[in-house]
């Protein structure tokens, strides 16, 4: 399928502010099933610098900076992609390829906040399972979250702490994904946070800007899982940014000088061509 993604991000400031360097995540990541046919990025006001870079996750990102104060920042991204049918289960586990406690995975195993005793109790049956049962364990946790936690739309940039989300029994796609990542890391499964776009009629309106999880499957690499929908990701998912830290997957992240408040507006439309 061919998709046209139109994504507008606006920041309104109560007064003039000086923007520190901002980082823009809009260009889709490389995937075997995905081809970017066209990409256009416009920033208003025109920045003094806009530099394309490859970040640590080997994703194309833009560094943006200004030498003047602004009262509004708007980023307008137009993206056309061709996504072909993809089987998310078209692999097998090869435990000889990588050790799950290898040093290269440490960043994707870190848990910064203590998890609740209730979450530990829920995960107890999976602690003793061998890694040969990894896919079964991940799928069961995926289904538990999807069935027992309600999915709400929340456009705020902050993310609920995993234990808080666990207690609430609801959360946005970002909250549920971060909770699932924490659960997987607690079980010794490397996991990272992914943000991008989802063309999924099951999610309804307002879910086009989406977040999900990727975990390491030995021999198969990063495998996507969406706790909001309870499925492993397929060609309907267009990843833009992936990182061990969800804050670095925001479409726009950076800071500004000035003791004023800001307001965020987001518009995302996805049309099948």
Secondary structure, DSSP 4 states (H G I P E B T S, - for coil): -EEEEEEEEEEEEEEEEEEPPEEE--SPPPBTTEEEEEEEEEEESPPSEEEEEE-TTS-EEEEEE-SSEEEEEEEEEEEEEEE----TT-----TTT--TT-GGGGGGT---SPPPHHHHHHHHHHHTS-GGGHHHHHHHHHHHHHHHSEE-----S----HHHHHHHTEE-HHHHHHHHHHHHHHTT--EEEEEEEE--GGG-TT-SEEEEEEEEETTTEEEEEETTTTEE--TTEEEEEEESSGGGGSSEE--EESS--EEEEEEEEEEE-
